[in-house]
Amino acid sequence: MFGQMRRLLVIVLGLYCLACKSVQSRELAQSPKSAKRQQSLSAQAAPKAPKPAESSEKSGAEKKAQPESPKVLPVASTRPIQNPYEFRDFMRNVEDEHKKFGTAERAKRYKKRKYGNSVVEQRSGRKRLYDHNIFLRALLEGRLRSPESGDLGELFKDGIFLDIGSAILYGEGADTVRDLYEDKKINPHLTIIASDVNDPTQKKTMYIDIYRTRRKPLPFPVVEVPLLIEKPSHFTSPLKLFLKNTASGVILRSANAGPDLYYTPKQVQKHLRAAVLAFYDRDLIYMFNKYILFKPKKRPDFLIIGEIDDQVGTNHRATTWEDIDWHTRTFDEAVQLNTQHVSYE
């Protein structure tokens, strides 16, 4: 009996061992899947690691690569002259001058020589615009004052004077600019620059090219300007070498020339707004036809501070400037100031 029990015990132990091996082999077979699944679950549960911050060099380069937004200047009004009543009178004169002397029909009619080798309605002859000399002398002597800006002369000393459409091939060459250049009360205080155009419609109207290739250089700089000056760059590009040398004000002049005679009223307004934008950060005087305009630094429009005698400088019918004794002509005879904006002392 004892032997039977012993055999039974051996059989039970053997069966137990077989069962244990079977269970162990099943666990081993399942363990890789479990491990992978556990890793997947852990990865899903774990928070995502933040992306590494971009280097300061890269971000700086990206900022540098981005195009700069265009500079917007506070020129809110479409009216280039501040006072609406002054603007109205100014534009009436612009329209009148253009109709009488600046249309294509009138220009064709006046293509004959009437004074020297020029024509009367354009800038022909020494001393024709000498009233501007008288005004500039008073300005640079410190005799013109504004309630807001004080002594106007201080704003323009060592500044730039650009004459637009100087007739560089007529007479002695830019006669009215030469009057300024030879004036010892003006020349030392301003860089005086003449200008003209290259009109491609005819070879003989390529004035700048003819001057540079066939004429003796004038004693002052001559720059080329477009036929239609309607963008800020049309003012600043011809002057870029000169603007670098001074932070003082700029004086422009268009009298008996393209802008004040041949531009339409709409073109004149666009032209004046372009001048404001071109020299927004500078004080600006613009001698436009008979008017004298002043734009203080960082202002979006002009003030009309005076007029020259329209029976002389902008007289398109007769050479009255030849009959004047310029040694005795007074400021009051040459210039009518707008005392609302400027006083003469």
Secondary structure, DSSP 8 states (H G I E B T S, - for coil): -HHHHHHHHHHHHHHHHHHHHHHHHHHHHHHHHHHHHHHHHHHHHS---------HHHHHHHHHHS-----------S-SBSSHHHHHHHHHHHHHHIIIIISHHHHHHT-S--BTTB-TTSS-STTTTHHHHHHHHHHHTT-EEETTTEEHHHHHTTEEEEESS--TTSTTSSHHHHHHHT-TTTGGGEEEEEEE-B-TTSGGGBHHHHHHHHS---SS-EEE--SS--SHHHHHHHHHHHHTT--S-EEEEESSSIIIIIS-HHHHHHHHHHHHHHTTTS-EEEEETTEEEEE-TT-SSBEEEEEE-TTTTT-SS--GGGG--TTT--HHHHEEE-TTT-EE-
